[in-house]
Amino acid sequence: MAIRAEHEIHSRRKGRNYGVGLLLLGFIGIVFGLTVVKVLGLTDIRQLERFDHVARPQLEPGALEAAEQRAAELEATSNAEASE
C-alpha cells in the first residue's frame, strides 16, 4: 500500500536535496575546471609528475647515472669483502 498524499516535509526535503545536489555539481565542476587548466597550462607533461613529494630518480637528470654508479661501487665492495 503506497502513500499517495505528499506531506509538506517531503517538498522541503526535495528542495534541500536539489540544493545539495547543485552544490555537489558545482564543486565537481570547479575541481574539473582547475584540473583542465592545470593540464593545459603545462608545456611538458612530465611537469605534472614533479610535485608529488616523492624522490623519483627518473625525473632528475643525473640521478639515474649516480644510482647506477653507487650500485656498482657497493657491488665491488661486497665482492672484495667476500673474496677475503
Beta strands, then each sheet from edge to edge (+ up, - down):
end
